[in-house]
């Protein structure tokens, strides 16, 4: 049976086609470079830290403006 894990949700910043976020476990700055506008404007995305490989759910600023709150 697959164990469901809860990924921490963290806010990211959007600049051009780059999403930047800070890892909650090790405080490393990370960046996701998007190749198409459709990928760039997604509300959330899963990402891994480049240093400690911790998986997180990145919430983009467009989603924060809609009043989204995590449970």
N, C-alpha and C positions, 0 to 999 in steps of 0.2 A: 504494500500500500504506500502511496506517495504521501509524504508528510507536507502539509501546507505551511509555508513560512511567511511571516509578516515582514515585509521589507520596510525600512524606515522611509518616510516621505520627506523630502527636503526640497526647498525652493531653489530654482535656478534662475539665472539671468540670461536674457536674449540679446545678442549683439550681432547684426548681420546674419550669417547662417551658422553662428556658433552659439551653443548653449554652454554656459559655465556653471559649475556647482562645486561646493566644498564637501568633502567626505566627512560624515559625522563621526567616523571611528578614528581617523588619523589626521584630520584637518588638512588634507592635501587638496590643492586646487586642481580641478579636472575640467576638460572641455570635450564637447561632442560637436563635431563638424558635420553639418547636414549637406547632402548633395542635391536635394530638391526642396522646393517650397512646401510640398505636401508633408514631408518629414519634419520640416522646421516648425510648422504650426500645429503639430499634435499637442494635445493638452498634457499628456504625461508620457513618460518613456522610462524604461528600465535601463540602468547603467551600472557599470562596475568601476570601482576606484582603480586607477592605474598603478597604485603602489601596494595597497593591502588587499585588493580584489573584493572588497565588501560590496554587495549588491544593494542598490537603493532605487527607489522610484522618484524620478525627478519631475517636479511640478513646475510648469512654465508660467511666466507672468500673466499671460492671457487667461489662464485658469484661475489664478489668484484674484483677478479683477472681477470674476463672476461670483465671488463669495463662497468658494469651495472651502470646506473645513474637513480636516481628517478626523477619523473616528478613533 
